[in-house]
Amino acid sequence: MRILPATLVCVCACSAREAPPPQTHARSAPVVQQGRPAPADESAAFDVVDAQLRTGRTRVGEAVRLHVSAWRASTGPGFSPRVEVVGPATVERVGDEIIEEQDGRVRERVDFLIEPSAPGLVDLSVLTTAAASEPQRDELTLLIEEPLPAAELAKLLGSHAGRLERGRALAKQGDYRRAIEAFNLALEDRRDDPVVLGEVGWVAFLAGDQTLARRATREALRHQTDDPARGALLYNLGRIAEALGREDEALAAYRRSLEVRPDSPPVRARLARLEAGRPAPTCAAPSCPLTPPIDAIRTCELVEEEGCPLFRERSACSCDALALSKLDAIGPWRLLTLTERQDAGINHVYFLLAEVVDQADGESSYQVFAPLPGSHFHGELRGGVRAAERVEAGELELLRVDFEGAVDRSSLPEVGEPDDGLARGWTLLCTITDGGPVCAAPLLSRHQSVGELPFSAPVVIANGSVRQTIESGTAPSRGELDLEFPGAGMRVLTRPTLAAELLKHPLPASTSSQ
């Protein structure tokens, strides 16, 4: 599948980076200062001018990006450096952005693309106006070599790994257009490769094509199952959302990134900057929704990003935004099911949605919870929702979801033939509070291990309290539950607990650890 800026048709999974590729400083001549009258307006002055080539040598047919940046007053005029070229190359201004802010000043960066036309030495003169009002001239040199021999290029582009290597090399020196072309070649033989899709997304972001960047990054997320890689992709998705001016979407992406990769300073820094001046979050997934209310299209995008990687075959995984309003409603709640048919049967991934209806126009938006635990393949665990209903618990109205499943014993070495499996069961309780929808940690009600007495502890709700009474067996340890249901917080109640206490908003880990 070729991913082109105007024709990308994909939906998820990839690899990614957290920052632009490291810049390589070309050798720079000393600044040559020339006399010039001081400007009348000091706010128009620029200082700490920095000119950097992404690489000091390239080949014909491989462009190089030049970054020129300077600090200026945030209310002052924009930064407009000039670049003069002597040698076999042309120059084009291709980008301008604010990359840093501090104490009323901003650091503005202007990008130029140097396009070689023949082998030789190119002298670049970067002309700017410094704070002291003196013209500043930075001299840089770029060596242009012969193009890569046709046979060597054909060999490199003849393999998936070679195409990926070629794309990364071009991206590193700032030739984003040709880098995406190389990645497109890599996608022709592996259209769902999350690593390549992630590269496309990040390079498109750097090139300023945020539509392509978002689509490719989402497609990468659909196929990427590795948590650290998903964390990087979600960080990238947050950067893209910021570039599009969608701060709420960026916040959600950064928080989701920290759920799977909590020790990431760049993500925490971005999140802290966006959260400044906003109310502190009081709850996090899986107890609370992944995002604020979002429309049906974005809901399906989120469901695909989170749900499709849980299937073994992900290419056919999809969510129909038009079908959301047709889902059976349980009060404000809806259960959305993704399915995958395999030789072994049908695999399901369940999502809980809380519907929010706009009183003015009647339009629905949704808050999406993380996939329900155990509702998908985890090792050989399979199961389904047995019942979903509303129940009263004192003054609270609860949604109760009961899950039943089993571990397929036929895959275990000590079992000679298939049998009915090892039972699993749990209950999820949710409610709508003034702070929004919230769910308690799932309560384990059934569990079997090989050679052990089955554990059974039904969940009973009465007089505003929730209790579990162990009827047989012994509850699994905390470690066993965390291994079997990672990140779900699965638990067993050891004493009756008020439903209101059970459903308090838990403080998100990302907030408490900062």
Secondary structure, 3 states (H helix, E strand, C coil): CCCCCCCCCCCCCCCCCCCCCCCCCCCECCCCCCCCCCCCCHHHCCEEEEEEECCCEEECCCCEEEEEEEEEECCCCCCCCEEEEECCEEEEEEEEEEEEEECCEEEEEEEEEEEECCCEEEEEEEEEECCCCCEEEEEEEEEEECCCCHHHHHHHCCCHHHHHHHHHHHHHCCCHHHHHHHHHHHHHHCCCCHHHHHHHHHHHHHHCCHHHHHHHHHHHHHHCCCHHHHHHHHHHHHHHHHHCCCHHHHHHHHHHHHHHCCCCHHHHHHHHHHHCCCCCCCCCCCCCCCCCCECHHHHHHHHHHHHHHHCCCCCCCCCCHHHHHHCCEECCEEEEEEEEEECCEEEEEEEEEEEEECCCCCCEEEEECCCCCCCCCECCEEEEEEEEEEEEECCEEEEEEEEEEEECHHHCCCCCCCCCCEEEEEEEEEEEECCEEEECCCEEEEECCCCCCCEECCEEEECCEEEECCCECCCCCHHHHHHHCCCCCCECCCCCEEHHHHCCCCCCHHHHCC
